[in-house]
Each structure stands twice: as structure tokens, then as C-alpha cells.
Amino acid sequence: MTKALQRITDAERTTREMADHMRAYPGCTTGDLACHFPAGDIALYGDAAAKLALAGDTKRIDGRRSAQ
């Protein structure tokens, strides 16, 4: 796997993990993610994660479904 492809895969995984976390804790906002994710990741992926969480995208990066 090329380095660029690995970075894209890592970005997708991080975004989905953030979205899963926000769905698991309904009051969680991108500002609340600082307890669980590095600030740089939140700056890069937080908005996309929030959109995924609101859209109800339940398919996780590993193919399993999130509990709703």
C-alpha cells in the first residue's frame, strides 16, 4: 500500500471512529472529542465526522454495524 493510500485509509478510519463516538454519546459535539482524539485529528476530520453522525451512517470502517 502506498503512503498516500495509507493516509487516506487512516483518515477514513479516524473520521468513522469519531462519528461512532458521537452517535454513542448523543450530546457529544466536535468540541467534546478532545477527551478521546488528538486536536489535530479533530481539526482535520471533526466536521466530516459530525456530518456522518448526523446522517446516521451506521456502517463502520471494519464492516460491522454500530449499535443504535
Secondary structure as UniProt FT lines:
FT   HELIX           3..24
FT   TURN            26..27
FT   HELIX           30..35
FT   HELIX           39..55
FT   TURN            61..62
//
